Amino acid sequence: MHILKQEDYPIQAACAVVELPRSSYYYKAIQPDESKLEAAIEEIAGQFPTYGTRRISQQLRRAPHKMTINRKRARRIMVEKELLRPVKKRKHRTTDSQHPYLRYPNLVKELEIVYPEQVWVSDIT
């Protein structure tokens, strides 16, 4: 957009030609300084190594830090600093074989099946 100053075009007309709002001409991107935030996240992650993004962002909102941060920002910084731990896969137990009830024998285990619909099996659990 520096060509506008050289040619003395009106800013409003030039922005209308390229279909941009006039505020885009004046916009200056500000890079926030996240060094304090990164140090606080590293401190909390070192103190509580099992904490994930939810707990760390909650800790940053509390005293003594009192920082305004959401979970996504904490996650982005933790990924950059390699502070995230892999998520444990939960194992769901679906069968309880240690019950006191009677177990019935498998009656078709030794049976040789030679034609369709010779044996029908069901389970009522």
Secondary structure, 3 states (H helix, E strand, C coil): CCHHHHHCCCHHHHHHHCCCCCHHHHCCCCCCCCHHHHHHHHHHHHHCCCCCHHHHHHHHHCCCCCCCCCHHHHHHHHHHCCCCCCCCCCCCCCCCCCCCCCCCCCCCCCCCCCCCCCCCCCCCC
